[in-house]
């Protein structure tokens, strides 16, 4: 009896493995019919007896530049996993060096390297992708279009959750939710030649937000302009920033102005504001008079939490016409963002 069961299970496993290979081939055919270029090396299915893992060597995916901005990705390998008792979840894993290109910019390919990237894809009722979770360790990124031999951005750990069918409730007339994001980045280090008053390493950037309004394909500036013109807005339900002596957390909204520059209205709790103002002044980003006014104004708003921890300010934070204002104090003019 046990022998017969083992034979039947082996046959069933092989049948599902064959169907998985056929499914991958069908997906590749569908993408090619849509105009994508798909390349890969050997495809191998393993995981017997309880799982099915498909390893694809040298995968590549590219969308030639046309009506949409071109895109390309190549990697050393990717492993997909599936189990019949969770049929709507596909796991994935990869590592090593990956090439990324966006022809809407310079056409040059950037490079992302990670010690380990893992995640899973959730499939919705109609077979479309509903959720994506992805995490990576020891990441270095040279963005597409960076100078030859460009210096990398480094990240110790990053986690990202993408919900493509959020259920956020919005007021009538507001564009429907397009995507919800939950991100957490630990230990982001800017390139060595980058000079900032707060240092090159950001301890933590985390947040939860919902993008309201449809986003179409195309070149970045055109996409963002169309999204803005349709009333697009980002609802930030939670954010956390730890950088040098400063920590900030809060919530608010973000949109784009006529020049595609950010407009932001937040309520935030901030500690380490005094040290941060001093470093901005020492770096020549604000004048001595601005330093004095900011310290006095924010100091008047500060309170010391129970337990004697650092003073904390709860204040409105806004960006308008590229001016960062905290409480009543216009503090810093930001650089213009040039979308490529």
C-alpha positions in Angstrom: 0.0 0.0 0.0 2.8 2.4 1.0 4.7 1.5 -2.2 1.6 2.2 -4.4 1.0 5.5 -2.6 4.6 6.5 -3.2 4.4 5.7 -6.9 1.2 7.6 -7.3 2.6 10.7 -5.5 5.8 10.5 -7.6 3.7 10.5 -10.7 1.5 13.3 -9.5 4.6 15.4 -8.6 6.1 14.8 -12.1 2.8 15.8 -13.7 2.6 19.0 -11.8 6.3 19.7 -12.5 5.6 19.3 -16.3 2.6 21.6 -16.0 4.7 24.2 -14.2 7.2 24.1 -17.0 4.4 24.4 -19.6 2.9 27.4 -17.6 6.3 29.2 -17.6 6.6 28.6 -21.4 3.0 29.9 -21.9 3.7 33.0 -19.8 6.9 33.7 -21.9 4.9 33.3 -25.1 2.2 35.7 -23.9 4.8 38.4 -22.9 6.5 38.1 -26.3 3.2 38.5 -28.0 2.8 41.8 -26.1 6.1 43.0 -27.4 8.4 42.1 -24.5 11.7 40.5 -25.1 12.2 37.4 -22.8 15.4 35.4 -22.6 16.6 32.7 -20.2 19.0 29.7 -19.9 18.1 26.2 -18.6 14.9 25.7 -16.6 15.0 23.1 -13.9 12.2 21.9 -11.6 13.2 20.5 -8.2 11.8 20.2 -4.6 10.5 16.6 -4.6 8.6 15.3 -2.7 6.7 18.1 -1.0 7.4 21.3 -3.0 8.0 22.5 -6.5 10.9 24.8 -7.1 11.7 26.1 -10.6 15.2 27.5 -11.1 15.7 29.7 -14.2 19.3 30.6 -15.2 20.2 33.9 -16.8 16.7 35.4 -17.0 16.1 38.6 -18.9 13.1 40.8 -19.6 13.1 43.9 -21.8 10.5 46.3 -23.1 11.9 48.2 -26.2 11.4 51.9 -26.2 8.3 52.9 -28.0 5.1 54.5 -26.8 6.3 53.5 -23.3 9.6 54.2 -21.6 11.9 51.3 -22.3 12.8 48.9 -19.5 15.2 46.0 -19.1 16.3 43.6 -16.4 18.8 40.7 -16.5 19.9 38.5 -13.6 22.1 35.6 -12.9 19.3 33.3 -11.8 15.9 33.2 -10.1 14.1 30.4 -8.2 10.3 30.2 -8.1 8.6 28.1 -5.5 5.0 26.7 -5.2 3.1 24.3 -3.0 -0.4 22.9 -3.7 -1.7 23.7 -0.1 -1.1 27.4 -0.8 -1.9 27.6 -4.5 -2.2 31.4 -4.6 1.3 32.1 -3.3 4.4 31.9 -5.5 7.7 32.5 -3.7 10.9 33.7 -5.3 14.6 34.0 -4.5 17.6 35.4 -6.2 21.0 36.9 -5.4 24.1 38.3 -7.1 24.4 41.1 -9.7 21.4 42.3 -11.7 21.3 44.8 -14.6 18.6 47.4 -14.7 17.9 49.8 -17.6 15.3 52.6 -18.2 15.5 53.9 -21.8 13.2 56.8 -20.8 16.4 58.3 -19.2 19.9 57.8 -20.6 19.4 54.3 -21.9 22.4 53.2 -19.8 22.0 50.1 -17.5 22.5 50.3 -13.8 23.5 47.5 -11.5 21.9 46.1 -8.3 23.8 43.5 -6.3 22.4 41.8 -3.2 23.6 39.0 -1.0 20.0 37.6 -0.9 16.6 38.7 -2.2 13.5 36.8 -1.3 9.8 37.4 -1.5 6.4 36.1 -2.5 3.7 36.9 -4.9 0.0 36.7 -4.0 -2.5 35.8 -6.8 -6.0 37.3 -6.7 -9.4 35.8 -7.5 -9.1 36.5 -11.2 -5.5 35.2 -11.6 -3.9 38.6 -11.5 -1.1 39.6 -9.1 -2.6 41.1 -6.0 0.3 41.5 -3.6 4.1 41.4 -3.7 6.4 41.1 -0.7 10.1 41.5 -1.3 13.1 41.7 1.0 16.8 42.1 0.4 20.1 42.0 2.5 23.4 43.8 1.8 22.2 45.7 -1.3 24.3 48.0 -3.5 22.8 50.0 -6.3 24.4 52.0 -9.1 21.4 53.8 -10.7 20.9 53.7 -14.5 22.6 56.6 -16.1 25.2 57.0 -13.4 28.7 58.1 -14.6 31.1 55.3 -15.6 32.5 53.7 -12.5 29.7 55.4 -10.5 29.6 55.0 -6.7 26.9 52.8 -5.3 24.1 53.5 -2.8 24.3 50.8 -0.1 21.5 49.4 2.0 21.8 46.9 4.9 18.3 45.6 4.8 15.1 46.6 2.8 11.6 45.2 2.9 8.7 46.2 0.7 5.1 45.2 0.6 3.0 46.2 -2.5 -0.8 45.7 -2.5 -2.2 46.1 -6.0 -5.8 45.9 -4.8 -6.0 48.1 -1.7 -9.4 48.6 0.0 -8.8 52.1 1.3 -12.0 54.2 1.7 -11.9 57.6 0.1 -14.3 60.5 -0.2 -16.5 60.9 -3.3 -14.6 62.4 -6.3 -11.2 61.2 -5.1 -9.4 59.0 -7.6 -9.6 55.3 -6.6 -6.6 53.7 -4.9 -4.1 52.3 -7.3 -1.5 50.8 -5.0 -0.7 50.6 -1.3 3.0 50.5 -0.2 4.6 49.5 3.1 8.4 50.0 3.1 11.2 49.7 5.7 14.8 50.6 4.8 17.6 50.1 7.4 21.1 51.5 7.0 21.0 53.5 3.7 24.4 54.9 2.9 24.8 57.5 0.2 27.8 57.4 -2.2 31.2 58.6 -0.8 31.2 61.8 -2.8 27.8 62.8 -1.5 28.0 65.6 1.0 25.0 66.3 3.4 24.9 68.2 6.7 23.5 65.1 8.4 26.1 62.6 7.1 25.9 59.9 4.5 24.1 57.2 6.4 20.4 57.3 7.1 19.6 54.9 9.9 16.0 54.2 9.0 13.4 55.2 6.4 10.0 53.5 6.9 6.5 54.3 5.8 3.0 53.2 4.8 1.2 55.0 2.1 -1.6 54.6 -0.5 -1.2 56.1 -4.0 -4.6 57.6 -5.1 -5.2 57.8 -8.8 -4.4 55.7 -11.8 -0.8 55.6 -13.1 -0.3 54.9 -16.8 2.8 53.7 -18.7 5.2 56.2 -20.3 8.1 58.4 -19.6 8.5 59.5 -15.9 7.7 63.2 -16.4 4.7 62.5 -18.6 3.4 59.8 -16.2 3.7 62.1 -13.2 2.1 65.1 -15.0 -0.9 63.0 -16.1 -1.3 61.6 -12.5 -1.2 65.1 -11.1 -3.7 66.5 -13.6 -6.1 63.7 -12.7 -6.0 64.7 -9.0 -3.4 62.1 -7.9 -2.3 62.2 -4.3 -0.3 60.1 -1.9 -1.9 59.5 1.5 0.9 58.8 4.0 -0.6 57.0 7.0 2.7 56.5 8.7 6.3 57.5 8.2 9.5 57.2 10.3 12.9 58.8 9.6 16.0 58.4 11.7 19.0 60.4 10.4 22.0 61.4 12.6 20.6 62.9 15.8 17.1 63.5 14.3 14.1 61.2 14.5 10.8 62.0 13.0 7.5 60.2 12.7 4.0 61.2 11.6 1.5 61.2 8.8 0.1 63.4 6.0 -0.3 63.9 2.3 1.9 64.4 -0.7 1.2 65.7 -4.3 2.9 67.5 -7.1 2.8 71.1 -8.2 2.8 72.6 -11.7 6.5 72.1 -12.0 6.3 68.4 -10.8 7.9 69.4 -7.5 6.5 67.9 -4.3 3.8 69.6 -2.2 3.7 68.0 1.3 1.6 68.6 4.4 2.5 66.5 7.4 2.0 66.4 11.1 5.2 65.1 12.8 6.8 64.4 16.1 10.5 65.4 16.0 13.4 64.9 18.4 17.0 66.0 17.8 15.8 69.2 16.1 18.4 71.4 17.9 21.4 69.4 16.8 19.9 69.2 13.3 19.4 72.9 13.0 23.0 73.5 14.2 24.4 71.1 11.6 22.4 72.8 8.8 23.8 76.2 9.9 27.4 74.9 10.2 27.1 73.5 6.6 25.9 76.9 5.3 22.4 75.6 4.4 20.8 78.2 6.7 22.0 81.5 8.1 22.9 82.3 11.6 19.7 84.3 12.0 17.6 81.4 10.7 19.3 79.1 13.2 18.5 81.4 16.1 14.8 81.8 15.1 14.3 78.1 14.4 15.8 77.1 17.7 13.7 79.6 19.7 10.5 78.8 17.9 10.8 75.1 18.0 12.1 75.2 21.6 8.9 77.0 22.6 6.9 74.2 21.1 8.9 71.4 22.6 7.9 69.2 25.5 9.9 66.7 27.5 8.2 63.3 27.6 7.8 61.4 30.9 10.9 59.6 31.9 13.2 62.5 31.0 14.0 61.5 27.3 14.9 64.1 24.7 12.6 67.0 24.1 10.1 66.4 21.4 8.3 68.8 19.0 4.9 68.1 17.5 4.5 70.4 14.6 3.1 70.9 11.1 5.7 70.1 8.4 5.1 71.4 4.9 6.8 71.7 1.5 5.5 74.5 -0.8 7.4 76.0 -3.7 10.4 73.9 -2.6 10.5 75.5 0.8 10.6 73.2 3.9 8.7 74.7 6.8 8.5 73.3 10.3 6.0 74.8 12.6 6.1 78.6 11.9 9.7 78.5 10.7 10.6 78.5 6.9 13.8 76.5 7.3 15.3 75.2 4.1 14.9 75.6 0.3 15.1 72.2 -1.4 16.8 71.4 -4.7 14.7 71.1 -7.7 13.9 67.5 -8.8 14.7 66.9 -12.4 12.7 63.9 -13.7 14.6 61.9 -16.3 
